């Protein structure tokens, strides 16, 4: 196991009817900005619950944060924070809203050009406003980590950043808030959480036994609950398991002391920035192709993954056949929840390969993966395998 430091200060408040606890979670003297996405938070009554819980506090609101939040939109929230002298942020939504809130928290107190926060990967964050979250879409784990991704629409740049100052103070997780979500968003959440787990697990062995078993348990849980999560929107227990599994997939625990990949995410980010494909769907396009191209470097873990997650027994074929079966099972899982796993499924062809490669070069994404061996030539092979 590799050396590591682990610290996660986010308080989780989990369960039904927990939004009311904001009354005690948010400081009584706070001047609050509520940040949210589209109209659903209002239509479902979640915003009304939030407003009621905040009581007599000074409260302003900023809506319209889009999926894959943009710098251009978020700077409007930064301006509002500064103009109204607000000192506490509250994200109400899914990962995009929470990611956007992290950017606003840092940008509002930043003295330079705020895009530098993303360009530096978060290294330039020296202070940030406190913030909390009310999670309405289980997927990204942003509710319990210190990372985020924002997009500069002007240049199609989608960049990740993180800082120890950008953990939420608390996150409220009420599974019933997912009951009204479209099936497409639930499918996205299942795949997003699955790939988050794989990016930290499917690398090479370092004798991190607990992390491996924990990751495998999360993957098995997602596969087990997927049909019911899609078929029964108001099944509280299933949605509770989805919400908590998605949080655990990226709160730092399974990634502590192990090598991590993230090449699928970096390549996927460029597809989203260029073609506005949902984040989870870009992951579903890239991952099966990447696993096939990287099969030699990932051989030991691919075999372990196939056996432990998909039940592919050691005596069921050669190593190559078992690896093929594990990758096929992964692709089939994504397809089973209604998500296409090839560029052609999104009406994209060779032109997308060239465009993504140009973006990867522009953003310095030329040595990706746990071994830093995915250069532009190998990214080309991966993308062409995904056609």
C-alpha positions as CSV (number, residue, x, y, z in Angstrom):
1,X,0.0,0.0,0.0
2,X,1.3,3.5,-0.8
3,X,1.8,6.2,1.8
4,X,-1.2,8.5,2.1
5,X,-2.8,11.2,4.2
6,X,-6.6,11.2,4.6
7,X,-8.8,14.0,5.9
8,X,-12.4,14.6,5.1
9,X,-14.1,17.3,7.3
10,X,-17.5,17.2,5.5
11,X,-20.4,16.4,7.8
12,X,-23.1,14.2,6.2
13,X,-26.7,14.5,7.3
14,X,-28.4,11.5,5.6
15,X,-32.1,10.5,5.5
16,X,-35.6,11.5,4.9
17,X,-36.9,14.9,6.0
18,X,-33.4,16.2,6.7
19,X,-33.5,19.5,4.8
20,X,-35.1,21.1,7.9
21,X,-31.8,20.6,9.7
22,X,-30.4,23.5,7.7
23,X,-31.8,25.6,10.5
24,X,-29.0,24.5,12.7
25,X,-26.3,23.7,10.2
26,X,-26.1,27.2,8.7
27,X,-24.8,29.8,11.1
28,X,-27.6,32.0,12.4
29,X,-25.8,35.2,11.4
30,X,-24.9,34.0,7.9
31,X,-25.7,36.0,4.8
32,X,-26.6,33.2,2.4
33,X,-26.5,32.8,-1.3
34,X,-28.5,29.7,-2.5
35,X,-27.2,28.4,-5.8
36,X,-29.2,26.0,-7.9
37,X,-29.7,24.8,-11.5
38,X,-33.0,24.9,-13.4
39,X,-36.6,25.0,-12.5
40,X,-36.8,21.5,-10.9
41,X,-35.6,22.6,-7.5
42,X,-38.5,25.1,-7.4
43,X,-41.1,22.7,-8.9
44,X,-40.3,19.9,-6.5
45,X,-40.6,22.1,-3.5
46,X,-37.0,21.6,-2.4
47,X,-36.2,25.3,-2.6
48,X,-39.3,26.1,-0.5
49,X,-38.1,23.7,2.1
50,X,-34.6,25.3,2.1
51,X,-36.0,28.8,2.4
52,X,-38.2,27.7,5.3
53,X,-35.3,26.1,7.1
54,X,-33.1,29.2,6.7
55,X,-35.8,31.3,8.5
56,X,-34.9,34.9,9.0
57,X,-31.4,34.9,7.7
58,X,-30.4,37.2,4.9
59,X,-30.9,35.1,1.8
60,X,-30.2,35.8,-1.9
61,X,-30.6,33.3,-4.7
62,X,-28.8,32.5,-7.9
63,X,-30.2,30.0,-10.4
64,X,-29.4,28.8,-13.9
65,X,-26.2,26.9,-13.2
66,X,-26.0,24.5,-16.1
67,X,-24.9,20.9,-16.3
68,X,-21.1,21.1,-16.7
69,X,-21.1,24.6,-15.0
70,X,-19.6,27.4,-17.0
71,X,-17.2,30.1,-15.8
72,X,-19.3,32.6,-17.6
73,X,-22.4,31.7,-15.6
74,X,-20.6,31.4,-12.3
75,X,-19.0,34.8,-12.5
76,X,-22.6,36.2,-12.2
77,X,-22.8,34.5,-8.8
78,X,-19.4,35.8,-7.9
79,X,-20.6,39.3,-8.7
80,X,-23.6,38.9,-6.5
81,X,-21.7,37.6,-3.6
82,X,-19.4,40.6,-3.7
83,X,-22.1,43.2,-4.3
84,X,-24.4,41.9,-1.5
85,X,-21.5,41.0,0.9
86,X,-22.7,37.4,1.3
87,X,-20.6,35.1,3.4
88,X,-22.1,31.6,3.1
89,X,-23.0,29.6,0.1
90,X,-25.6,26.8,-0.1
91,X,-25.7,24.5,-3.2
92,X,-29.1,22.9,-3.9
93,X,-28.7,20.4,-6.7
94,X,-26.4,17.8,-8.1
95,X,-22.7,17.7,-8.8
96,X,-22.7,20.5,-11.3
97,X,-24.3,22.9,-8.9
98,X,-22.0,21.8,-6.1
99,X,-18.9,22.1,-8.4
100,X,-20.0,25.5,-9.4
101,X,-20.5,26.5,-5.8
102,X,-16.9,25.5,-5.1
103,X,-15.7,27.7,-7.8
104,X,-17.7,30.6,-6.5
105,X,-16.5,30.0,-3.0
106,X,-12.9,30.4,-4.2
107,X,-13.4,33.0,-6.9
108,X,-15.3,35.5,-4.7
109,X,-12.2,35.9,-2.5
110,X,-9.6,35.7,-5.3
111,X,-7.7,38.8,-6.2
112,X,-6.7,37.9,-9.7
113,X,-8.5,36.6,-12.8
114,X,-10.7,33.7,-11.3
115,X,-10.1,31.4,-14.3
116,X,-6.6,31.0,-12.9
117,X,-8.1,28.9,-10.2
118,X,-9.0,26.2,-12.7
119,X,-5.9,26.7,-14.7
120,X,-3.7,26.1,-11.6
121,X,-5.7,23.0,-10.7
122,X,-6.7,24.8,-7.5
123,X,-3.2,25.6,-6.4
124,X,-4.0,29.3,-6.3
125,X,-6.8,29.0,-3.9
126,X,-5.7,30.5,-0.6
127,X,-9.1,31.3,0.9
128,X,-12.7,30.4,0.2
129,X,-16.1,31.1,1.6
130,X,-17.8,28.4,3.7
131,X,-20.5,26.4,1.9
132,X,-22.9,23.5,2.3
133,X,-25.0,21.4,0.0
134,X,-28.4,19.9,-0.3
135,X,-27.9,17.0,-2.8
136,X,-30.7,16.2,-5.2
137,X,-28.9,14.1,-7.8
138,X,-26.6,11.2,-6.7
139,X,-23.7,10.9,-9.2
140,X,-20.5,12.8,-8.7
141,X,-19.6,12.6,-5.0
142,X,-18.9,16.4,-5.1
143,X,-21.0,16.6,-1.9
144,X,-18.1,15.0,0.1
145,X,-14.9,16.0,-1.6
146,X,-12.8,19.0,-2.4
147,X,-12.7,18.7,-6.2
148,X,-14.7,20.4,-9.0
149,X,-14.7,20.9,-12.8
150,X,-15.7,24.1,-14.6
151,X,-15.9,25.0,-18.3
152,X,-14.8,28.1,-20.1
153,X,-17.3,28.2,-22.9
154,X,-15.3,30.7,-24.9
155,X,-12.5,28.2,-25.5
156,X,-14.2,24.9,-24.8
157,X,-11.8,24.3,-21.9
158,X,-13.1,22.0,-19.2
159,X,-10.7,21.9,-16.3
160,X,-10.6,20.1,-12.9
161,X,-9.3,21.7,-9.7
162,X,-9.2,20.9,-6.0
163,X,-8.2,22.5,-2.8
164,X,-8.3,21.5,0.9
165,X,-10.3,24.7,1.4
166,X,-13.1,23.4,-0.8
167,X,-14.7,20.6,1.2
168,X,-18.4,21.4,2.0
169,X,-18.9,22.1,5.6
170,X,-21.9,19.8,5.5
171,X,-24.1,18.0,2.9
172,X,-27.7,17.0,3.4
173,X,-28.6,13.8,1.6
174,X,-32.3,13.0,1.5
175,X,-32.9,10.1,-0.9
176,X,-36.5,11.1,-1.4
177,X,-35.3,14.2,-3.3
178,X,-34.3,11.8,-6.2
179,X,-37.8,10.5,-6.7
180,X,-38.7,13.0,-9.4
181,X,-35.5,12.7,-11.4
182,X,-35.8,11.5,-15.0
183,X,-34.5,8.0,-15.7
184,X,-31.8,9.5,-17.9
185,X,-30.3,11.3,-14.9
186,X,-30.4,8.1,-12.7
187,X,-28.7,6.2,-15.4
188,X,-26.0,8.9,-15.6
189,X,-25.6,8.7,-11.8
190,X,-25.1,5.0,-11.9
191,X,-22.5,5.2,-14.6
192,X,-20.7,8.2,-13.1
193,X,-20.4,6.5,-9.7
194,X,-19.2,3.2,-11.4
195,X,-16.5,4.9,-13.4
196,X,-15.4,7.0,-10.4
197,X,-14.8,3.7,-8.5
198,X,-13.1,2.1,-11.4
199,X,-10.6,5.0,-11.9
200,X,-9.3,4.4,-8.4
201,X,-9.5,0.6,-8.4
202,X,-8.6,-0.7,-11.9
203,X,-4.9,0.2,-12.0
204,X,-2.3,-2.2,-10.6
205,X,-2.0,-4.1,-7.3
206,X,-0.4,-2.5,-4.3
207,X,-1.7,-4.9,-1.7
208,X,-4.4,-2.5,-0.6
209,X,-6.8,-5.2,0.4
210,X,-9.4,-3.2,2.2
211,X,-9.5,-0.5,-0.6
212,X,-9.9,-3.3,-3.2
213,X,-12.8,-5.0,-1.4
214,X,-14.4,-1.7,-0.6
215,X,-14.3,-0.7,-4.3
216,X,-15.6,-4.1,-5.5
217,X,-18.5,-3.8,-3.0
218,X,-19.4,-0.4,-4.4
219,X,-19.3,-1.7,-8.0
220,X,-21.4,-4.8,-7.1
221,X,-23.9,-2.6,-5.3
222,X,-24.3,-0.3,-8.4
223,X,-24.8,-3.3,-10.7
224,X,-27.3,-4.9,-8.2
225,X,-29.5,-1.9,-7.7
226,X,-29.4,-0.5,-11.2
227,X,-32.6,-2.2,-12.6
228,X,-34.7,-1.2,-9.5
229,X,-33.3,2.3,-9.4
230,X,-34.6,2.8,-13.0
231,X,-37.8,0.9,-12.6
232,X,-39.1,2.2,-9.3
233,X,-38.4,5.9,-8.8
234,X,-40.0,6.0,-5.4
235,X,-38.2,3.0,-3.9
236,X,-36.6,4.8,-1.0
237,X,-34.2,2.0,0.0
238,X,-32.8,1.6,-3.5
239,X,-32.4,5.4,-4.0
240,X,-30.7,5.6,-0.5
241,X,-28.2,3.0,-1.6
242,X,-27.5,4.8,-4.8
243,X,-27.1,8.1,-3.1
244,X,-24.7,6.8,-0.5
245,X,-22.7,4.6,-2.9
246,X,-22.2,7.5,-5.3
247,X,-20.9,9.6,-2.3
248,X,-18.5,6.8,-1.1
249,X,-17.2,6.4,-4.7
250,X,-15.4,9.7,-4.5
251,X,-15.0,10.9,-0.9
252,X,-11.4,9.8,-0.8
253,X,-11.6,6.5,1.1
254,X,-11.2,4.0,-1.7
255,X,-8.5,6.1,-3.3
256,X,-6.3,6.4,-0.2
257,X,-3.0,4.6,-0.6
258,X,-3.7,3.3,-4.2
259,X,-2.6,4.4,-7.7
260,X,-5.3,6.2,-9.6
261,X,-6.0,6.5,-13.3
262,X,-8.4,9.4,-14.3
263,X,-7.5,9.2,-18.0
264,X,-11.1,8.3,-18.9
265,X,-12.2,11.5,-17.2
266,X,-9.7,13.7,-18.8
267,X,-10.6,12.4,-22.3
268,X,-14.3,12.5,-21.5
269,X,-14.1,16.1,-20.3
270,X,-13.0,17.1,-23.8
271,X,-15.9,15.3,-25.4
272,X,-18.3,17.1,-23.1
273,X,-16.7,20.5,-23.7
274,X,-16.8,20.0,-27.4
275,X,-20.1,18.3,-28.0
276,X,-22.1,18.9,-24.8
277,X,-22.5,15.2,-24.2
278,X,-23.5,14.4,-20.6
279,X,-20.4,13.7,-18.5
280,X,-21.4,10.2,-17.5
281,X,-22.0,9.3,-21.2
282,X,-18.6,10.4,-22.2
283,X,-17.2,8.1,-19.5
284,X,-19.2,5.2,-20.9
285,X,-17.7,5.9,-24.4
286,X,-14.1,6.1,-23.2
287,X,-13.8,3.5,-20.5
288,X,-14.4,0.2,-22.4
289,X,-12.0,1.3,-25.1
290,X,-9.4,2.4,-22.7
291,X,-9.5,-0.8,-20.7
292,X,-8.9,-2.8,-23.9
293,X,-6.0,-0.6,-25.1
294,X,-4.5,-0.6,-21.6
295,X,-5.1,-4.3,-20.9
296,X,-1.5,-5.2,-20.5
297,X,-0.7,-2.5,-17.9
298,X,-4.0,-3.3,-16.1
299,X,-3.8,-7.1,-16.6
300,X,-3.7,-8.2,-12.9
301,X,-6.5,-5.9,-11.8
302,X,-8.6,-6.6,-14.9
303,X,-8.5,-10.3,-14.0
304,X,-9.3,-9.6,-10.4
305,X,-12.2,-7.2,-11.4
306,X,-13.6,-9.8,-13.8
307,X,-13.6,-12.5,-11.1
308,X,-14.7,-10.5,-8.1
309,X,-17.2,-8.1,-9.7
310,X,-18.5,-10.1,-12.6
311,X,-18.0,-13.7,-11.4
312,X,-15.7,-14.6,-14.3
313,X,-14.0,-17.7,-12.9
314,X,-10.4,-18.5,-13.3
315,X,-11.2,-21.7,-15.1
316,X,-13.6,-20.1,-17.5
317,X,-11.0,-19.4,-20.2
318,X,-7.6,-18.0,-20.9
319,X,-6.5,-14.7,-19.4
320,X,-7.2,-12.9,-22.6
321,X,-10.7,-14.4,-22.8
322,X,-11.4,-13.5,-19.2
323,X,-10.2,-9.9,-19.8
324,X,-12.4,-9.7,-22.9
325,X,-15.3,-10.9,-20.8
326,X,-14.7,-8.3,-18.1
327,X,-14.6,-5.5,-20.6
328,X,-17.7,-6.8,-22.4
329,X,-19.5,-7.0,-19.0
330,X,-18.6,-3.4,-18.3
331,X,-19.9,-2.2,-21.7
332,X,-23.1,-4.3,-21.4
333,X,-23.8,-2.8,-18.0
334,X,-23.6,0.7,-19.4
335,X,-25.8,-0.3,-22.3
336,X,-28.3,-2.0,-20.0
337,X,-29.1,1.4,-18.3
338,X,-29.6,3.0,-21.7
339,X,-26.3,4.6,-22.3
340,X,-24.5,4.2,-25.6
341,X,-20.8,3.3,-25.4
342,X,-19.5,4.3,-28.8
343,X,-19.0,7.7,-30.5
344,X,-21.2,6.5,-33.3
345,X,-24.1,6.3,-30.8
346,X,-23.8,10.1,-30.5
347,X,-23.5,10.7,-34.3
348,X,-19.8,11.3,-34.0
349,X,-17.0,9.9,-36.1
350,X,-13.3,10.5,-37.0
351,X,-13.8,14.2,-36.8
352,X,-14.4,14.0,-33.1
353,X,-11.2,12.0,-32.6
354,X,-9.2,14.8,-34.2
355,X,-11.0,17.5,-32.3
356,X,-10.5,15.8,-28.9
357,X,-6.9,15.2,-29.6
358,X,-6.4,18.8,-30.4
359,X,-8.0,19.8,-27.1
360,X,-5.9,17.3,-25.1
361,X,-2.8,18.8,-26.6
362,X,-4.0,22.3,-25.9
363,X,-4.7,21.5,-22.3
364,X,-1.4,19.6,-21.7
365,X,-3.2,16.2,-21.3
366,X,-0.4,14.3,-22.9
367,X,0.7,11.9,-20.2
368,X,-2.4,10.4,-18.6
369,X,-3.2,7.3,-16.6
370,X,-1.6,5.7,-13.5
371,X,1.6,5.1,-15.4
372,X,1.5,8.4,-17.3
373,X,1.9,6.4,-20.5
374,X,-1.2,7.6,-22.3
375,X,0.2,10.1,-24.7
376,X,-1.6,11.6,-27.6
377,X,-0.8,8.7,-29.8
378,X,-2.3,6.3,-27.3
379,X,-5.3,8.6,-26.8
380,X,-5.8,8.4,-30.5
381,X,-5.9,4.6,-30.3
382,X,-8.4,4.7,-27.5
383,X,-10.7,7.2,-29.2
384,X,-10.6,5.2,-32.5
385,X,-11.4,2.1,-30.6
386,X,-14.5,3.9,-29.3
387,X,-15.8,4.7,-32.7
